[in-house]
Amino acid sequence: MMKTCPWICIVFHIILSFNLPTNGENILVFAPLPIKSHFGGFQALFRELAFRGYNVTVISFFPLDKPIKNYNEIVIPFNKSFETTIPPMIMTGRHFLTVIPLSWYFTVKRAYNVLSSTVLQEFIQNDDSKFDLVVGITRPYLPGTVEVGGLHIKEAKQLSGKFLEFIESAEHGVIYFSFGTIVNPVLLPKEKIQVFVNVFKKLKQKIMWKWKGEIPFNLSDNVMLREWYPQEDILGHTNIKLFITHGGLHSLEEASYNAKPLIGIPFFGDQHMNMRIVEEKGFGKMIDIQTINEESLLSSIIEVLENPKFKENSIRQSSLYKDQEMKPIDRAVYWVEYVIRHKGASHLKSKSVELNSIQYFLIDILVVFLISVAIILVTIYIVFITLKYTFIFKTKND
């Protein structure tokens, strides 16, 4: 499951500097993706580096709630409604492969906007800071790539107030329902929303539903609506019996860590692949948002809640997830420090970074292939023409 998100791998590139600071190395983080859930999974690493005495400068769209020592921010302005105004049904069916052209277009457009922003141009032109390490986000699994999935996960804190009261007053447990930061359920077609409303009426469990907008019509009393929930703390509570999710990577990591069975309703990107992995591991079920109806949703909820294999498999997944030689956050920090200690760790860099465009896009191989195909076709044509005229010549002689 940890191999499905482009934010799960970190590659470090050294910018050579000869005047190292005496109070800790300077680290620059460039994370220009306006999706809070993706950035938030790695912000824990940047905070931890700052706590350990490194001077960390973070270029992103999402500032800290409270400033901390050694953590300097360059906040790129953007329309914060981006994450909640994308119609969910437009994104459905865009699995990991079909989303690539859209992602490429979005990334290129975003790069122009980010690099041309006033705040970033001022930093590039006027800031004379020297950085010993630049942290960027990439995908390929090369020798210099380290898996740090789950580095953002913290032990659940004790809930309080209405959240705690709601959960502990639920005699039959609670179902937590969140589609993350991008998919806004308010924008679903009304008939899809009504499916959830009608099914929740039939359940004896209470439901905590992440919802921002007008209250759905005819909502039952067993449902709590909130724009925000402390998700990790809620999933850590023993009375949460089921997590209905969109299948985002960080949500699955938190569910796995806290041993919660899942029902996944994926929309786009890696979410379908993530949920197929969950189904293979046996601690959840996937439902297609295009064909969802009251019967399919209700039967899936009842099956996951009442069939003990789902809870047993979620406990097993949690045990495997936690049984690591070191915590992901510690592993991430270790490798940041490793790269700094070894002046860029050039021995871990793949030779593929030295490929030119012809080699990278395999143009030389493609040319050889096309020439080979052309030779075969020409040979077939010559043989055919030769046989044809041989046959005609022989017929005339006869």
Stockholm file with secondary structure:
# STOCKHOLM 1.0

chainA/1-398         MMKTCPWICIVFHIILSFNLPTNGENILVFAPLPIKSHFGGFQALFRELAFRGYNVTVISFFPLDKPIKNYNEIVIPFNKSFETTIPPMIMTGRHFLTVIPLSWYFTVKRAYNVLSSTVLQEFIQNDDSKFDLVVGITRPYLPGTVEVGGLHIKEAKQLSGKFLEFIESAEHGVIYFSFGTIVNPVLLPKEKIQVFVNVFKKLKQKIMWKWKGEIPFNLSDNVMLREWYPQEDILGHTNIKLFITHGGLHSLEEASYNAKPLIGIPFFGDQHMNMRIVEEKGFGKMIDIQTINEESLLSSIIEVLENPKFKENSIRQSSLYKDQEMKPIDRAVYWVEYVIRHKGASHLKSKSVELNSIQYFLIDILVVFLISVAIILVTIYIVFITLKYTFIFKTKND
#=GR chainA/1-398 SS CTTSCTTSEEEEECCCCSSCCSSSCEEEEECCCCCHHHHHHHHHHHHHHHHTTCEEEEEESCCCSSCCTTEEEEECCCCGGGGGCSCHHHHTTEETTTHHHHHHHHHHHHHHHHHTSHHHHHHHHHCCCCCSEEEEEECCCCTTCEECTTTTCCCCCCCCHHHHHHHHTCTTCEEEEECTTTCCGGGSCHHHHHHHHHHHHTCSSEEEEECCSSCCTTCCTTEEEESCCCHHHHHTSTTEEEEEECCCHHHHHHHHHTTCCEEECCCEETHHHHHHHHHHHTSEEECCTTTCCHHHHHHHHHHHHHCHHHHHHHHHHHHHHHCCSSCHHHHHHHHHHHHHHTTTCGGGSCGGGGCCHHHHTTHHHHHHHHHHHHHHHHHHHHHHHHHHHHHHHHHHHC
#=GC SS_cons         CTTSCTTSEEEEECCCCSSCCSSSCEEEEECCCCCHHHHHHHHHHHHHHHHTTCEEEEEESCCCSSCCTTEEEEECCCCGGGGGCSCHHHHTTEETTTHHHHHHHHHHHHHHHHHTSHHHHHHHHHCCCCCSEEEEEECCCCTTCEECTTTTCCCCCCCCHHHHHHHHTCTTCEEEEECTTTCCGGGSCHHHHHHHHHHHHTCSSEEEEECCSSCCTTCCTTEEEESCCCHHHHHTSTTEEEEEECCCHHHHHHHHHTTCCEEECCCEETHHHHHHHHHHHTSEEECCTTTCCHHHHHHHHHHHHHCHHHHHHHHHHHHHHHCCSSCHHHHHHHHHHHHHHTTTCGGGSCGGGGCCHHHHTTHHHHHHHHHHHHHHHHHHHHHHHHHHHHHHHHHHHC
//
